[in-house]
Amino acid sequence: MYVWGRMARTMATASSRGPYRVGDENRLAFRCLPTDIDFNLHLNNARYMMLADLGRIDIFLRIGLIALARRNGWAPMIGGLQVAYVREIRLWRRFEVVSSIETWEGTSVIGRHRFVLDGGETAALILTAGGVYDRGRRHFLDIDEVVAALGHAATPRPSTESERAFMLSHRNFREQAKAA
């Protein structure tokens, strides 16, 4: 099943996984298909990003963000990511993408996507920095405002040392990109 087929399946089955609560893990199961591989016969690096997108989309659907964003003219967006590949996902291998909203501060939210092989080993880890953009007011929303609009009473946990390092690196790299 190629990208659109996987997205359609994820969207069609989201409600069967129940509501997502901040702090929970979201799990989607996949198999590495011939359309996913590179010349090394393993999952190519671009496919990791697409599958992490599906993990986020599933969370956004299950928490109610997609519907809320459509009503309010908002757009959830990724500002950047960091990936660590530690094991390959070979052709035909089963794996899961385990996604979560880790924490947030101001207008930035940190997401985590762990690619887990059928034996339980981690194949890759992706950290994402994102936010919710208000198209009408032309600015990113404070994540606490978004959480409140969703009707949740969640509060962010303190960032870990690795998350703070990731966000600092992300901010610095964005500044470089803006200046280029």
Secondary structure in CASP SS format (residue, H / E / C, confidence):
PFRMAT SS
TARGET T0000
AUTHOR 0000-0000-0000
METHOD secondary structure of the structure
MODEL  1
M C 1.00
Y C 1.00
V H 1.00
W H 1.00
G H 1.00
R H 1.00
M H 1.00
A H 1.00
R H 1.00
T H 1.00
M H 1.00
A H 1.00
T H 1.00
A H 1.00
S H 1.00
S H 1.00
R H 1.00
G C 1.00
P C 1.00
Y C 1.00
R C 1.00
V C 1.00
G C 1.00
D C 1.00
E C 1.00
N E 1.00
R E 1.00
L E 1.00
A E 1.00
F E 1.00
R E 1.00
C C 1.00
L C 1.00
P H 1.00
T H 1.00
D H 1.00
I E 1.00
D C 1.00
F C 1.00
N C 1.00
L C 1.00
H E 1.00
L E 1.00
N C 1.00
N H 1.00
A H 1.00
R H 1.00
Y H 1.00
M H 1.00
M H 1.00
L H 1.00
A H 1.00
D H 1.00
L H 1.00
G H 1.00
R H 1.00
I H 1.00
D H 1.00
I H 1.00
F H 1.00
L H 1.00
R H 1.00
I H 1.00
G C 1.00
L H 1.00
I H 1.00
A H 1.00
L H 1.00
A H 1.00
R H 1.00
R H 1.00
N H 1.00
G C 1.00
W E 1.00
A E 1.00
P E 1.00
M E 1.00
I E 1.00
G E 1.00
G E 1.00
L E 1.00
Q E 1.00
V E 1.00
A E 1.00
Y E 1.00
V C 1.00
R C 1.00
E C 1.00
I C 1.00
R E 1.00
L C 1.00
W C 1.00
R C 1.00
R E 1.00
F E 1.00
E E 1.00
V E 1.00
V E 1.00
S E 1.00
S E 1.00
I E 1.00
E E 1.00
T E 1.00
W E 1.00
E E 1.00
G C 1.00
T C 1.00
S E 1.00
V E 1.00
I E 1.00
G E 1.00
R E 1.00
H E 1.00
R E 1.00
F E 1.00
V E 1.00
L E 1.00
D C 1.00
G C 1.00
G C 1.00
E C 1.00
T E 1.00
A E 1.00
A E 1.00
L E 1.00
I E 1.00
L E 1.00
T E 1.00
A E 1.00
G E 1.00
G E 1.00
V E 1.00
Y E 1.00
D E 1.00
R C 1.00
G C 1.00
R C 1.00
R C 1.00
H E 1.00
F E 1.00
L C 1.00
D C 1.00
I H 1.00
D H 1.00
E H 1.00
V H 1.00
V H 1.00
A H 1.00
A H 1.00
L C 1.00
G C 1.00
H C 1.00
A C 1.00
A C 1.00
T C 1.00
P C 1.00
R C 1.00
P C 1.00
S C 1.00
T C 1.00
E H 1.00
S H 1.00
E H 1.00
R H 1.00
A H 1.00
F H 1.00
M H 1.00
L H 1.00
S H 1.00
H H 1.00
R H 1.00
N H 1.00
F H 1.00
R H 1.00
E H 1.00
Q H 1.00
A H 1.00
K H 1.00
A H 1.00
A C 1.00
END
